[in-house]
Amino acid sequence: MTNLTSAAANGYPIDVADYNSDGCSDLLTGFSLTISACNGSPATTTTLAKTAVMGIDWNGDKLRDIVVINGSTLGIYESTGTGISPTLIATTIPYSAATATLSSQMQRVTASML
């Protein structure tokens, strides 16, 4: 069983997905988002203000958003289609290490269904 808090805190990759709609895979770690070099553009890395725990489409717009630890709750940085908004959206979803472990299990189940 993977604990996403540990993975994020150690800087391990926690998501590989297209975060800027260029058709190329980008890399999310606990502390940063690296937009891959694609179509002749250089790779860029953005440091996150909060620790990421996963990437999902939070608002149903078919763009990958970043779920982060926001104290005792989870927060969201939404995708703009060309990158990630710097504005944190606070949620009331409680966060704990148990939440992170459950999230990891849910991601594996979802991936196995695809």
C-alpha positions as CSV (number, residue, x, y, z in Angstrom):
1,M,0.0,0.0,0.0
2,T,1.4,3.4,-1.0
3,N,1.1,6.3,1.3
4,L,1.0,9.4,-0.9
5,T,2.1,11.7,1.9
6,S,5.4,9.8,2.0
7,A,5.8,9.8,-1.8
8,A,5.0,13.5,-2.0
9,A,7.3,14.5,0.8
10,N,10.2,12.6,-0.8
11,G,9.7,14.3,-4.1
12,Y,8.7,11.1,-6.0
13,P,6.5,11.4,-9.0
14,I,2.9,11.1,-8.1
15,D,1.3,11.8,-11.5
16,V,2.2,11.9,-15.1
17,A,-0.4,13.6,-17.3
18,D,-0.8,16.5,-19.8
19,Y,-1.2,19.6,-17.6
20,N,-1.0,22.2,-20.3
21,S,-3.0,20.7,-23.2
22,D,0.0,20.3,-25.5
23,G,-0.4,16.5,-26.0
24,C,2.8,15.7,-24.0
25,S,3.2,14.1,-20.6
26,D,4.1,16.4,-17.7
27,L,5.4,15.3,-14.3
28,L,3.8,16.2,-10.9
29,T,5.9,15.6,-7.7
30,G,5.0,16.6,-4.2
31,F,6.6,20.0,-4.6
32,S,6.6,20.8,-8.3
33,L,5.0,20.5,-11.7
34,T,7.4,20.0,-14.6
35,I,5.9,20.9,-18.0
36,S,7.8,18.7,-20.5
37,A,9.8,20.0,-23.4
38,C,7.4,19.5,-26.3
39,N,7.0,20.9,-29.8
40,G,10.4,22.6,-29.5
41,S,9.5,24.4,-26.2
42,P,12.0,24.1,-23.3
43,A,10.9,22.2,-20.1
44,T,9.7,24.4,-17.3
45,T,9.3,23.6,-13.6
46,T,6.9,25.4,-11.3
47,T,7.4,25.0,-7.5
48,L,4.1,24.4,-5.7
49,A,3.2,26.4,-2.6
50,K,1.5,23.4,-1.1
51,T,2.3,19.6,-1.2
52,A,0.5,17.8,-4.0
53,V,-1.1,14.5,-3.4
54,M,-2.7,13.7,-6.8
55,G,-3.8,15.0,-10.1
56,I,-7.4,14.7,-11.1
57,D,-10.0,16.6,-13.2
58,W,-11.6,18.3,-10.2
59,N,-14.2,20.4,-12.0
60,G,-15.2,18.3,-15.0
61,D,-13.5,20.5,-17.7
62,K,-11.4,17.6,-19.0
63,L,-8.2,19.4,-17.7
64,R,-5.9,17.9,-15.1
65,D,-6.0,19.8,-11.8
66,I,-3.7,19.4,-8.7
67,V,-5.0,18.3,-5.3
68,V,-2.8,19.6,-2.5
69,I,-2.6,19.4,1.3
70,N,-4.1,22.6,2.7
71,G,-3.6,22.1,6.5
72,S,-6.3,19.7,7.7
73,T,-8.2,19.8,4.4
74,L,-7.5,19.3,0.7
75,G,-7.1,22.2,-1.7
76,I,-7.2,22.4,-5.5
77,Y,-5.0,24.3,-8.1
78,E,-7.1,24.2,-11.3
79,S,-5.6,23.8,-14.7
80,T,-6.0,26.8,-17.0
81,G,-5.4,24.7,-20.1
82,T,-1.9,26.2,-20.6
83,G,-0.7,25.6,-17.0
84,I,-1.9,25.7,-13.4
85,S,-3.7,28.7,-11.8
86,P,-1.8,30.1,-8.8
87,T,-5.1,30.5,-6.9
88,L,-5.8,27.8,-4.3
89,I,-9.3,26.7,-4.1
90,A,-10.0,25.6,-0.5
91,T,-12.3,22.6,0.1
92,T,-13.9,21.2,3.2
93,I,-12.6,17.7,2.4
94,P,-10.7,16.6,5.4
95,Y,-7.1,15.5,5.0
96,S,-5.0,13.0,7.0
97,A,-2.4,10.3,6.2
98,A,-5.3,7.8,6.0
99,T,-7.0,10.0,3.4
100,A,-3.8,9.9,1.3
101,T,-3.5,6.1,1.6
102,L,-7.2,5.7,0.5
103,S,-6.6,8.1,-2.4
104,S,-3.7,5.9,-3.6
105,Q,-5.9,2.8,-3.5
106,M,-8.7,4.6,-5.4
107,Q,-6.3,5.7,-8.1
108,R,-5.0,2.1,-8.6
109,V,-8.6,0.8,-8.8
110,T,-9.6,3.5,-11.3
111,A,-6.5,2.9,-13.4
112,S,-7.2,-0.8,-13.5
113,M,-10.7,-0.1,-14.8
114,L,-9.4,1.9,-17.8
